Amino acid sequence: MKMKIAVLTGGGDCPGLNGAIKWVTKTALDPRLVAKRSVSFDVLGVTEGWKGLVEVDPNDPKSRERYIKHLDEEVVRTWDRYGGTNLGTSRTNPFNPKNDRSGKLIDNIKKLDIDVLVAIGGEDTLGVAYSLHKLGIRTVGIPKTIDNDLTGTEYSLGFDTAVNVIMEEIDRLRTTAGSHSRIFVVETMGRRAGWLALRGGECSGAYVILIPEHPFDMKRVCELLRERRGREINYSILVVSEGAKPQGRQEFLKDGKVDDFGHPTLGGIAAYVADEIEKKTGFEARHIVLSHLQRGGAPSAHDRLMARWFGIAAIDMIINEEYGRMVSLAKGEITSVPLKEIVNKLKLVDVKKYYDTLLSKLAGVYRIAG
Ligand code: F6P
């Protein structure tokens, strides 16, 4: 039996996606494995995520050439070394109630004779995969999001590289912060979950970390800075998630834009915090927004390894006919979970478990001792 696998990447890009595509392809086509299986595969790469599958015109060779790529071992051989996604990505939601294009999507999947879809993405992309699964399309998911907020898995591609970027940039900031005795407020990504700020801040020794899971008290942040000044050192690094908010306020919106899945663009919290620090303490403060730098560059060793394991596992799942599921890491082992269990939920930071609440319990601001 021959099956056609189509693989796509959706949502924000990150290092590790290319590795996952490579290992899906290599595992599907490895001649030693092919000889042992009752099924063989063709692998197609869909460009630009769900957009590619919605917009492709299967009857038009030019359109097929743009959106559907033939993948083989030679094509993907070096992909695991590089960041981004060689297939391209989009935030297209074919099930957006305001512009429902799911009919076209399903029609195209049939016309292209796709037997199974491997969707690599976060909550939004895998939510679409789950909707397709419910409609009878065979799907397998691979977790990816630098925010690391997918439930059902301990790891999602891109997180480790992003944490390393945060750490490296903070290392750089320290020298200039120290020379000028300045406070630096570093804004990380992380809309609703504070994992990036927390882990990035912890491993780089940030003095204060502010995350979306717990609204903070600006007065207390300033007190902590005053307490420290002159005692240990004259500069401090604060790390703040883009989705963090002061008590009694909503998260800071960058502009009025909302994506196809209804998420607004966040931004501005670091600038606010730095400004308040200057006003309230008189200490010189600057802010920096790490933004898409966190999604750039080559994958870390951990992301390369996870991409490899996840890609191999996705093909195992197809062979075992475990559809409607996402590859996952649980207690350090590769396993899988039903997509049903991971949609419409996020893995947030367990404040009680993961914060240093030494000062914060009383103060209402969460601080990781630096
Ligand atoms: O993929 C999630 C994320 O990393 C969020 O933390 C961030 O808000 C968003 O991507 C920004 O993505 P873009 O600007 O590429 O749409």
Boltz pocket constraint, residues with backbone or C-beta under 6 A from the ligand:
constraints:
  - pocket:
      binder: B
      contacts: [[A, 11], [A, 12], [A, 13], [A, 122], [A, 145], [A, 146], [A, 147], [A, 189], [A, 190], [A, 191], [A, 242], [A, 264], [A, 266]]
      max_distance: 6.0
